[in-house]
Amino acid sequence: MTSKNTPPVVLVDGSSYLFRAYHALPPLTTSKNHPTGAIKGVISMIRRLEQDFPGSKMVVVFDAKGKTFRHDLYEEYKANRPPMPEDLACQIKPIHEIVKAMGLPLLTVTGVEADDVIGTLANEATSKGIDVVVSTGDKDMAQLVSDHVTLINTMTETRMDRDGVVEKFGVTPEQIVDYLALVGDKVDNIPGVNKCGPKTAVKWLQSYENLDNVIEHADEIKGKIGEYLREATETLPLSRELATIRTDVELDFGLEDLKLREQDDEQLLELFKEYEFRTWIAELEQGETSSSSNTHSREDKPEKETSKKDYSVITDQQELDQWLERLKSADLFAFDTETTSLRYIDAEIVGVSFAINPGEAAYVPLGHNYMGAPEQLDRDQVLDQLKPLLEDPQLAKVGQNLKYDRSVLLNHDIELQGIRFDTMLESYVLDSTGSRHDMDTLSLKYLGLNPIRFEDVAGKGKKQLTFNQVPVETAAPYAAEDADLVLRLHQTLYPRLKQFEKQHELLENIEMPLLPVLSRIERTGVRVDSNMLARQSVELSERIDTLEQQAFDQVGADFNIASPKQIQEILFEKLQLPVISKTPKGQPSTSESVLQELAEQHELPKLILEHRALSKLRSTYTEKLPLLVNPDTGRVHTSYHQAAVATGRLSSTDPNLQNIPVRTADGRRIREAFVPEPGSVLLAADYSQIELRIMAHLSGDEGLLVAFAENQDIHRATASE
């Protein structure tokens, strides 16, 4: 017998994942319009399995083209299946090529289905005392489950052993074939018993144990369903045979013959580039760079990553109760929300995820409302149960950008407290200039992981789905992974931070306490006089029209003053003004600095500059700001970013309230539209010449130090010297 320490054999049902990935993922295409959604889904699944089962022999099995022995048994087998969509069929060959380049055995056996090949290999492995993991999304595979065979659905991160089969289907693995025969299968055109659903099949098998006994006692079953059963008794043996996965297929090979080959990095890179998988390209190229260079310091290398991943989807109250008890007693737990919008003031919760231990996480879907979405726990009831935990200041939480989650929870009347750590801020304080501080970047840098990206589950561009429209089975691994990675990142980053006293103090005493303060400022918002902005917009439009007419008069013809191409022709061909600089494509530049220089020679560049400035004020502020006023609060709600600027100052987006011009009269007028509530004032605070003060301190220049100490005008003081 083989030792229990032997890694399990992993048998991958490629055909099952092919269709599931195609339907679950949004339509992805390359720049040449080649579909890649199924490729992305299937290869992602295989890559995750490689991480989860290091050292295991892995075999990928696909259905072969053509009919199988089941068609000989029953001519109508799978007759109802529509032909494979063209945009899926064209993805099969690339998947096969990538799998082979990864060094994995890929099998297609004519005359049987992938299920039968997997069943036969599983039988061989268990006969040799080797455990088997079958990676599939096909319910029929439950009949293979035993003490040595486990199913894993990588797309939903769920496992199924013997107890799992009973829990899911209500029957044992040995009864699954009979269960499938009774229920039938419309997709595969297995007849079954008319009107016999899962509950009826389970009841019969619990009463009579197996299909033969059900047929024998058919006369005892009353009502219409009994009639349907008796009508089907002659075809039920056929249904059973069609549903049975063969474990005795005569193969030209055995497990010993299926050797893992070395990954062909060159071929893999070529394929990734052809199908534009940029993250995988970067990972592969980075791997090549790392292996050919020993100049990286230990500090730059990612932590050794655990292969354990136990993610669950909570749709059952009892399971939620168990997690709530665990959260209550945890010293620290990671928390994340999935929402309908990136705008915190409008966002609604679609689901929440937690993690207490690395590699283990749960996702609770609450608001997935696409057609055919599975039943989920009631959102209000779940949030009511979570409220005491989330509002407990003694219950420590960690997250990634928890300021956002805090604000979203306030939309549901929950004030998140106990915000102990934030991985975005830990990374920022540890190394503000070292990299970006988003989850994807940090996971790759510190954990050596390429996590599931939002675009992978929701698509991108105009076709991007909001999270409530993402299928639960696709959303769950993404959301659970977020919570898991937050916990892992914290356990990696915080010990490093503690080695640096000043940075540690900065995180603990400034950045973390500032987080809820900024959240309150954001939610309070800024009051804007929309009527004043509307009047300014009208005035700006009139002045813009005047400038356009003056420009037309200068040229002697109408033209598009906003078109760089037309401006190029007029300035450099018609007016013969000198070309001062060129664009990267070799065209004469019409940038602001060029126009400012040309304005000394001609009136037209000056008019164009003024036109640009007023047009920007109108489009960016006087027209856009009123549209950003929240109808419920009557205020504009920006986002202040703590971890965006290397110098430590805040930045502001959506809208950017820090870039409103102050040096021009028109810019100052726009600032006048920000008005306080009656009886309140707006306070403006800013660093005073902070860079010069740092320079004075570092240089020790006596003249600068005296000027600052005596509060002199630094420019006058410098000029006088």
C-alpha positions in Angstrom: 0.0 0.0 0.0 1.1 3.5 -0.7 1.9 5.8 2.3 -0.8 8.3 3.3 1.9 10.9 2.9 1.7 10.4 -0.9 0.1 13.4 -2.5 -3.3 12.7 -4.0 -3.7 12.3 -7.8 -5.7 15.2 -9.2 -8.0 14.4 -12.1 -9.3 17.5 -13.8 -12.6 17.4 -15.7 -11.6 19.9 -18.4 -14.9 19.6 -20.3 -17.0 20.5 -17.2 -15.0 23.6 -16.6 -15.0 24.6 -20.2 -18.7 25.2 -20.3 -18.9 26.6 -16.8 -16.2 29.1 -17.4 -17.8 30.1 -20.7 -21.2 30.8 -19.1 -19.9 32.1 -15.7 -17.3 34.6 -16.9 -18.1 37.8 -18.8 -17.3 37.8 -22.5 -13.5 38.6 -22.8 -11.7 39.1 -26.1 -8.3 40.1 -27.3 -7.6 43.3 -29.2 -8.0 41.1 -32.3 -11.5 40.1 -31.1 -10.6 36.4 -30.3 -12.7 35.2 -27.4 -10.7 34.3 -24.3 -13.2 34.0 -21.4 -13.3 30.2 -21.3 -9.5 30.0 -21.8 -9.0 32.4 -18.9 -11.5 30.5 -16.6 -10.1 27.0 -17.3 -6.4 27.9 -17.1 -7.0 30.0 -13.9 -8.7 26.9 -12.4 -5.8 24.6 -13.3 -3.2 27.1 -12.0 -5.1 27.3 -8.7 -5.1 23.5 -8.5 -1.3 23.5 -9.0 -1.0 25.9 -6.0 -3.4 23.9 -3.9 -1.9 20.5 -4.6 1.9 20.9 -4.8 3.6 17.6 -5.6 0.5 15.9 -6.9 0.3 14.2 -10.2 -2.3 16.1 -12.2 -4.1 15.0 -15.4 -6.4 17.1 -17.5 -9.2 15.2 -19.3 -11.4 16.5 -22.1 -14.2 14.9 -24.1 -13.1 13.6 -27.5 -14.9 14.6 -30.7 -17.6 12.2 -32.0 -20.2 9.9 -30.5 -19.6 7.5 -27.5 -20.8 4.1 -26.5 -23.9 5.8 -24.9 -25.1 6.8 -28.3 -25.0 3.2 -29.3 -27.1 2.4 -26.3 -29.6 5.2 -26.9 -29.7 7.0 -30.2 -31.4 10.1 -28.6 -28.6 10.5 -26.0 -27.7 14.2 -25.8 -29.9 14.9 -28.8 -31.4 18.0 -27.1 -28.0 19.6 -26.7 -27.5 22.6 -29.0 -24.3 22.8 -31.0 -21.4 24.3 -29.2 -21.3 28.1 -29.7 -18.6 29.2 -32.2 -17.0 31.6 -29.7 -16.5 28.7 -27.4 -15.4 26.1 -29.9 -12.5 28.4 -31.1 -11.2 28.4 -27.5 -10.7 24.7 -27.1 -7.5 24.4 -29.1 -5.8 27.3 -27.2 -6.7 25.7 -23.9 -5.2 22.4 -25.0 -2.0 24.2 -26.2 -1.6 26.0 -22.9 -2.2 22.9 -20.8 0.5 21.1 -22.8 2.9 24.0 -22.5 2.3 23.9 -18.7 3.7 20.3 -18.8 0.5 18.6 -17.8 -0.8 15.3 -19.4 -3.9 16.1 -21.5 -6.2 13.2 -22.4 -9.0 12.8 -24.9 -10.2 9.2 -25.5 -12.6 8.4 -28.4 -15.7 6.4 -27.8 -16.1 7.4 -24.1 -16.6 10.6 -22.2 -14.1 12.5 -20.0 -16.1 11.2 -17.0 -15.3 7.6 -17.9 -11.6 8.3 -18.3 -11.6 10.0 -14.9 -13.6 7.2 -13.3 -11.1 4.6 -14.7 -8.0 6.5 -13.5 -9.6 7.1 -10.1 -10.3 3.4 -9.8 -6.7 2.5 -10.7 -5.4 5.0 -8.2 -7.5 3.8 -5.3 -6.7 0.2 -6.1 -3.1 1.2 -5.4 -4.0 2.9 -2.2 -3.5 6.5 -3.6 -6.1 9.1 -2.7 -7.8 11.0 -5.6 -9.1 14.5 -5.9 -11.5 15.0 -8.9 -11.8 18.6 -9.9 -15.2 19.1 -11.5 -18.4 21.0 -11.5 -20.4 18.0 -12.7 -23.0 16.5 -10.3 -22.8 13.1 -11.9 -19.2 12.7 -10.5 -20.7 12.4 -7.0 -21.1 8.7 -7.8 -17.2 8.4 -7.7 -16.9 9.7 -4.1 -15.6 7.2 -1.6 -13.3 7.2 1.4 -10.4 7.8 -1.0 -12.1 10.0 -3.7 -13.0 13.6 -3.0 -14.6 16.1 -5.4 -13.4 19.7 -5.5 -15.2 22.5 -7.4 -12.4 25.0 -8.0 -14.8 27.7 -9.3 -16.8 27.7 -6.1 -13.9 26.6 -3.8 -16.1 23.8 -2.4 -15.1 20.2 -1.6 -17.4 17.1 -1.4 -16.6 13.9 0.5 -19.0 11.1 1.5 -20.8 13.3 4.1 -20.9 16.2 1.6 -22.7 14.0 -1.0 -25.4 13.0 1.5 -25.7 16.6 2.7 -26.1 17.9 -0.9 -28.2 15.2 -2.5 -29.8 13.3 0.4 -28.4 10.0 -0.8 -25.1 8.2 -0.5 -22.5 8.1 -3.3 -23.5 4.5 -4.0 -27.1 5.7 -4.6 -26.2 8.6 -6.9 -26.5 6.6 -10.1 -30.0 5.4 -9.2 -30.9 8.9 -8.1 -29.8 10.3 -11.5 -31.7 7.5 -13.3 -34.9 8.5 -11.5 -34.6 12.2 -11.9 -33.3 12.0 -15.5 -31.4 14.7 -17.3 -32.9 17.0 -19.9 -29.5 18.3 -21.1 -28.2 14.8 -21.7 -31.7 13.5 -22.7 -31.7 10.7 -20.1 -35.4 9.8 -19.8 -35.8 9.3 -16.0 -39.3 9.3 -14.5 -41.7 12.0 -15.7 -42.3 14.7 -13.0 -39.8 13.0 -10.6 -37.8 15.7 -8.9 -34.8 15.4 -6.5 -37.1 15.2 -3.4 -39.2 12.4 -4.8 -36.1 10.4 -5.9 -34.5 10.8 -2.4 -37.7 9.7 -0.7 -38.0 6.6 -2.8 -34.3 5.6 -2.4 -34.5 6.2 1.4 -37.5 3.9 1.5 -36.4 1.2 -1.0 -32.6 1.6 -0.9 -31.9 1.1 -4.7 -33.5 1.5 -8.1 -34.3 -2.3 -8.5 -36.3 -2.2 -5.3 -38.1 1.0 -6.4 -39.1 -0.7 -9.6 -40.2 -3.8 -7.7 -42.4 -1.8 -5.4 -43.7 0.6 -8.1 -47.3 -0.6 -7.5 -47.2 0.6 -3.9 -46.6 4.2 -5.0 -49.8 6.1 -5.2 -51.1 9.0 -7.3 -50.0 10.4 -10.6 -46.3 10.1 -9.8 -46.9 6.4 -9.2 -48.4 6.1 -12.7 -45.4 7.9 -14.2 -43.0 5.6 -12.3 -44.8 2.5 -13.6 -44.7 3.9 -17.2 -40.9 4.4 -16.9 -40.0 0.9 -15.4 -38.9 -0.4 -18.8 -36.6 2.5 -19.6 -35.2 3.0 -16.1 -32.4 0.4 -16.5 -31.3 2.2 -19.6 -31.4 5.5 -17.7 -29.2 4.0 -15.1 -26.7 2.6 -17.6 -26.5 6.0 -19.3 -25.9 7.8 -16.0 -23.3 5.3 -14.8 -19.6 6.5 -15.1 -17.5 3.6 -16.3 -14.5 2.7 -14.2 -13.2 0.0 -16.5 -12.4 1.7 -19.8 -9.6 -0.1 -21.7 -6.9 2.6 -21.9 -3.6 2.4 -23.7 -1.9 4.0 -20.6 -2.0 3.9 -16.9 -1.2 6.5 -14.2 2.4 5.4 -14.2 2.6 6.4 -17.9 1.3 9.9 -17.3 4.5 11.9 -16.5 4.6 15.5 -15.7 6.8 17.3 -18.2 8.9 20.4 -17.6 6.9 23.6 -18.3 7.8 25.1 -21.6 8.2 28.7 -20.5 9.0 30.0 -24.0 5.9 28.4 -25.6 3.7 29.4 -22.6 4.9 33.0 -22.9 4.1 33.0 -26.6 0.6 31.7 -26.0 0.0 34.2 -23.1 1.0 37.0 -25.4 -1.1 35.8 -28.2 -4.2 35.7 -26.0 -3.2 38.9 -24.1 -3.1 37.5 -20.5 -1.1 40.4 -19.2 -0.9 39.4 -15.6 0.4 35.9 -16.5 2.9 37.4 -18.9 4.2 39.7 -16.2 4.4 36.8 -13.7 6.2 34.5 -16.2 8.7 37.2 -17.2 9.2 38.2 -13.6 9.9 34.5 -12.8 12.5 34.3 -15.5 14.1 37.5 -14.3 14.2 36.3 -10.7 15.7 32.9 -11.6 18.4 34.6 -13.7 19.4 37.1 -11.0 20.6 36.8 -7.5 20.7 40.5 -6.8 17.3 40.7 -5.0 17.5 41.3 -1.3 15.6 39.0 1.1 13.3 41.9 1.9 12.0 42.0 -1.7 11.1 38.3 -1.9 7.6 37.3 -1.2 6.7 35.2 1.8 6.4 31.4 1.3 2.8 30.9 0.4 0.6 28.3 2.0 -1.2 26.0 -0.4 -4.2 25.6 1.8 -7.4 27.2 0.6 -10.7 26.4 2.3 -13.3 28.9 1.0 -17.0 28.4 1.7 -20.1 30.1 0.4 -22.6 30.7 3.2 -26.3 30.3 2.2 -27.4 28.4 5.3 -28.4 30.1 8.6 -26.8 27.4 10.7 -23.4 27.8 9.0 -23.7 31.6 9.4 -24.3 31.1 13.1 -21.2 29.0 13.4 -19.1 31.7 11.7 -20.6 34.4 13.9 -19.6 32.5 17.0 -16.1 32.1 15.7 -15.9 35.8 14.8 -17.0 36.7 18.4 -14.2 34.7 19.9 -11.5 35.7 17.4 -8.6 37.9 18.5 -8.7 39.5 15.0 -10.6 38.9 11.8 -10.4 40.1 8.3 -13.5 41.7 6.8 -14.5 42.9 3.4 -17.6 44.0 1.6 -18.7 43.5 -2.0 -21.0 46.3 -3.3 -22.9 47.7 -6.2 -20.7 50.8 -6.7 -17.2 52.2 -6.0 -19.0 55.4 -4.9 -19.3 54.9 -1.2 -22.2 57.2 -0.7 -24.4 55.3 -3.2 -23.1 51.7 -2.7 -25.2 48.9 -1.4 -23.9 45.7 0.1 -24.0 42.6 -2.2 -22.1 40.3 0.1 -19.6 40.2 2.9 -16.5 38.0 3.5 -14.5 37.0 6.6 -11.2 35.3 7.4 -9.8 34.3 10.8 -7.1 31.8 9.8 -4.9 32.0 6.7 -6.2 29.9 3.9 -9.8 29.7 5.3 -12.4 32.3 4.4 -16.2 32.6 3.9 -18.4 34.6 1.6 -22.0 35.4 2.4 -23.9 36.4 -0.8 -26.7 38.8 0.1 -27.7 40.8 -3.0 -26.9 38.9 -6.2 -30.1 39.6 -8.1 -29.5 38.4 -11.7 -32.0 36.1 -13.4 -31.7 32.6 -12.0 -29.6 33.7 -9.0 -29.6 31.1 -6.2 -31.5 31.6 -3.0 -29.5 33.7 -0.5 -29.9 34.7 3.2 -31.9 37.8 3.8 -29.6 40.8 3.7 -31.3 42.9 6.4 -31.4 39.9 8.8 -27.7 39.0 8.3 -26.6 42.6 8.7 -28.7 42.8 11.9 -26.8 39.8 13.2 -23.4 41.3 12.2 -24.2 44.7 13.6 -23.2 44.0 17.2 -19.9 42.4 16.1 -19.0 45.1 13.6 -19.9 47.9 16.0 -17.9 46.3 18.9 -14.8 48.5 19.4 -13.1 45.7 21.4 -13.4 43.2 18.5 -10.4 43.9 16.3 -10.8 44.0 12.5 -8.3 44.2 9.6 -9.2 45.1 6.0 -7.9 46.7 2.8 -9.1 50.3 2.6 -11.6 49.9 5.5 -12.5 53.6 5.2 -14.6 52.6 2.1 -16.2 49.6 3.9 -17.0 51.8 7.0 -18.9 54.2 4.8 -20.8 51.5 2.9 -21.9 50.0 6.2 -23.2 53.4 7.4 -25.5 53.2 4.4 -27.0 50.2 6.2 -27.0 51.9 9.6 -23.9 50.1 10.9 -21.0 52.1 12.3 -17.8 49.9 11.9 -15.7 50.1 15.0 -12.6 48.2 16.1 -10.7 49.1 12.9 -7.4 47.9 14.2 -5.3 47.5 11.0 -5.5 48.4 7.4 -3.2 46.6 5.0 -3.2 49.5 2.5 -1.9 51.8 5.2 0.5 49.2 6.5 2.1 49.0 3.0 2.0 52.8 2.6 3.8 53.5 5.9 6.3 50.7 5.4 7.3 51.9 1.9 5.3 54.8 0.5 7.2 54.9 -2.8 8.0 51.1 -3.2 4.8 50.3 -5.2 1.1 50.8 -5.5 -0.8 49.8 -2.4 -3.8 48.0 -4.0 -4.6 44.4 -3.2 -3.3 42.9 -6.5 0.0 44.6 -6.3 0.6 43.8 -2.6 -0.4 40.2 -3.1 2.2 39.7 -5.8 4.9 41.7 -4.1 4.6 40.2 -0.6 2.8 36.8 -1.1 4.0 35.9 -4.6 0.3 35.5 -5.6 -1.7 36.7 -8.5 -5.1 37.0 -7.0 -8.4 36.9 -9.0 -9.0 40.4 -10.3 -12.3 42.2 -10.4 -12.1 42.3 -14.2 -11.7 38.5 -14.2 -15.2 38.1 -12.7 -17.0 41.2 -13.9 -15.4 41.9 -17.3 -14.2 45.3 -18.3 -15.2 48.4 -20.3 -18.8 48.9 -21.3 -19.7 45.3 -20.7 -18.5 45.3 -17.1 -21.1 43.9 -14.7 -21.9 45.4 -11.3 -21.1 42.9 -8.6 -24.8 42.1 -8.0 -24.9 40.7 -11.5 -21.9 38.5 -11.1 -22.8 34.8 -10.7 -22.4 33.7 -7.1 -20.3 30.7 -8.1 -17.9 33.1 -9.8 -18.1 35.9 -7.1 -17.5 33.6 -4.1 -13.9 32.6 -4.7 -13.0 36.2 -5.6 -14.7 37.7 -2.5 -13.4 35.0 -0.1 -9.9 35.3 -1.5 -10.0 39.1 -0.7 -10.6 38.4 3.0 -8.0 35.6 3.1 -5.3 37.8 1.4 -6.0 40.7 3.7 -5.2 38.5 6.7 -2.1 37.0 5.0 -0.9 40.5 4.0 -1.3 41.8 7.6 0.6 38.9 9.0 3.4 39.6 6.6 3.5 43.5 6.7 2.8 44.2 10.4 5.8 42.3 11.8 8.0 44.1 9.3 6.6 47.5 10.4 7.3 46.8 14.0 11.0 46.6 13.2 10.9 50.3 12.5 9.9 52.3 15.5 9.0 55.6 13.7 6.9 53.9 11.0 5.2 51.8 13.6 4.3 54.9 15.6 3.1 56.7 12.4 0.7 53.9 11.6 -0.6 53.5 15.2 -0.8 57.1 16.2 -1.6 59.0 13.0 -2.7 56.9 10.0 -5.1 54.5 11.8 -6.8 57.1 14.0 -7.1 59.3 10.9 -9.1 56.7 9.0 -12.5 57.1 10.7 -12.0 60.9 10.8 -11.6 61.1 7.1 -14.5 58.8 6.7 -16.7 61.2 8.7 -15.4 64.2 6.6 -16.2 62.3 3.4 -19.7 61.5 4.5 -20.4 65.0 5.7 -19.5 66.3 2.3 -19.2 69.8 1.0 -22.2 72.1 0.5 -22.3 73.5 -3.1 -24.3 76.4 -4.4 -25.5 74.9 -7.7 -27.4 78.0 -8.7 -24.2 80.0 -8.5 -22.3 77.5 -10.6 -25.1 77.5 -13.2 -24.8 81.3 -13.5 -21.0 81.0 -13.8 -21.4 78.3 -16.5 -23.6 80.6 -18.6 -21.1 83.5 -18.2 -18.2 81.1 -19.1 -20.1 79.9 -22.2 -20.6 83.5 -23.4 -16.9 84.3 -23.0 -15.9 81.1 -24.7 -18.1 81.9 -27.7 -16.6 85.4 -27.8 -13.0 83.9 -27.8 -14.0 81.5 -30.6 -15.2 84.4 -32.7 -12.1 86.4 -32.1 -10.0 83.4 -33.1 -12.0 83.0 -36.3 -11.4 86.6 -37.1 -7.7 86.2 -36.6 -7.6 83.3 -39.1 -10.3 84.6 -41.5 -12.3 81.3 -41.3 -14.1 79.1 -38.9 -12.3 76.1 -37.5 -12.5 73.7 -34.5 -10.6 75.5 -31.8 -10.5 72.3 -29.7 -8.9 70.2 -32.5 -5.0 69.9 -32.1 -4.8 68.8 -35.7 -6.6 71.9 -37.1 -4.6 74.2 -34.7 -1.4 72.6 -36.0 -2.4 73.3 -39.6 -3.3 76.9 -38.9 -0.4 77.8 -36.6 2.4 76.1 -38.5 1.2 75.9 -42.1 -1.1 78.9 -42.6 0.5 81.3 -40.2 4.0 79.8 -40.5 4.8 80.2 -36.8 8.0 78.3 -35.7 7.7 74.7 -34.6 9.1 74.7 -31.0 8.7 71.1 -30.1 7.1 67.9 -31.5 4.9 65.1 -30.2 6.2 61.5 -29.8 4.7 60.8 -33.2 6.6 63.7 -34.8 3.8 66.2 -35.1 4.3 69.8 -34.2 3.2 70.2 -30.5 0.4 72.5 -29.5 0.9 72.0 -25.7 0.3 74.8 -23.2 4.0 75.6 -22.9 4.4 75.9 -26.7 1.3 78.1 -27.0 2.6 80.4 -24.2 5.8 80.9 -26.1 4.1 81.4 -29.4 1.7 83.9 -27.7 4.6 86.4 -27.6 4.6 86.3 -31.4 0.9 86.1 -32.3 -2.5 86.8 -30.8 -4.1 83.5 -31.8 -2.1 81.2 -29.4 -3.1 83.5 -26.6 -6.8 83.2 -27.5 -6.5 79.4 -27.7 -4.9 79.3 -24.3 -7.7 81.3 -22.7 -10.3 79.3 -24.5 -8.8 76.1 -23.1 -8.6 77.4 -19.6 -12.3 78.6 -19.6 -13.5 75.4 -21.3 -11.8 73.3 -18.6 -13.3 75.3 -15.8 -16.8 74.9 -17.4 -16.6 71.2 -18.2 -14.7 70.2 -15.0 -16.4 72.4 -12.4 -19.4 74.6 -13.3 -21.1 71.9 -15.3 -19.9 68.7 -13.6 -20.0 69.7 -9.9 -23.8 70.2 -9.8 -24.2 66.7 -11.3 -22.2 65.3 -8.4 -24.4 66.7 -5.7 -26.0 63.9 -3.8 -29.8 64.2 -4.0 -30.2 62.9 -0.4 -27.6 65.1 1.3 -27.4 68.1 -1.1 -23.6 67.9 -0.9 -20.6 66.8 -2.9 -18.9 63.7 -1.5 -15.3 63.3 -2.5 -12.9 60.5 -1.6 -9.7 61.4 0.3 -6.8 59.1 -0.2 -4.3 58.4 2.6 -2.0 56.1 0.6 -1.7 57.9 -2.7 1.1 60.5 -2.4 4.6 59.7 -1.4 5.0 62.9 0.7 2.2 61.9 3.0 -0.4 64.5 2.0 -3.9 63.6 1.0 -5.2 63.5 -2.5 -8.9 63.8 -3.6 -10.9 62.2 -6.4 -14.4 62.0 -7.7 -14.3 65.0 -7.7 -10.8 66.3 -7.1 -11.4 69.3 -4.8 -7.7 70.1 -4.5 -7.1 71.2 -8.1 -9.6 74.0 -8.3 -7.5 77.0 -9.6 -6.7 79.7 -7.1 -4.4 81.9 -9.1 -7.0 83.2 -11.5 -10.1 85.2 -10.8 -12.3 82.7 -12.5 -10.9 79.9 -10.4 -11.4 81.8 -7.2 -15.1 82.5 -8.2 -15.7 78.7 -8.5 -14.3 78.3 -4.9 -16.9 80.8 -3.8 -19.6 78.3 -4.8 -18.5 76.1 -1.8 -20.6 77.5 1.0 -21.0 76.5 4.6 -24.3 75.9 6.4 -25.7 79.1 8.0 -23.9 79.7 11.3 -20.8 77.7 10.2 -17.6 78.6 8.5 -15.2 76.8 6.0 -11.6 76.5 7.3 -8.8 76.2 4.8 -5.6 74.8 6.1 -2.4 74.0 4.2 1.3 73.5 4.6 3.3 76.7 4.2 6.1 76.2 1.8 6.7 72.7 3.3 9.4 71.7 0.7 11.4 74.9 1.4 11.2 74.3 5.1 12.4 70.8 4.8 15.3 72.0 2.6 16.2 74.7 5.2 16.2 72.0 7.9 18.3 69.5 5.9 20.7 72.1 4.5 21.1 74.1 7.8 21.2 77.2 5.6 21.4 80.1 8.1 19.6 82.6 5.9 16.7 80.3 5.3 16.4 79.3 8.9 16.4 82.9 10.1 13.8 83.9 7.5 11.4 81.1 8.5 12.0 81.7 12.3 11.2 85.4 11.9 8.2 84.7 9.5 9.7 86.7 6.7 8.6 86.5 3.1 11.0 83.8 2.0 11.2 85.0 -1.6 11.9 88.6 -0.6 14.5 87.4 1.9 16.2 85.2 -0.7 16.1 88.0 -3.3 17.5 90.6 -0.9 20.5 88.4 -0.2 
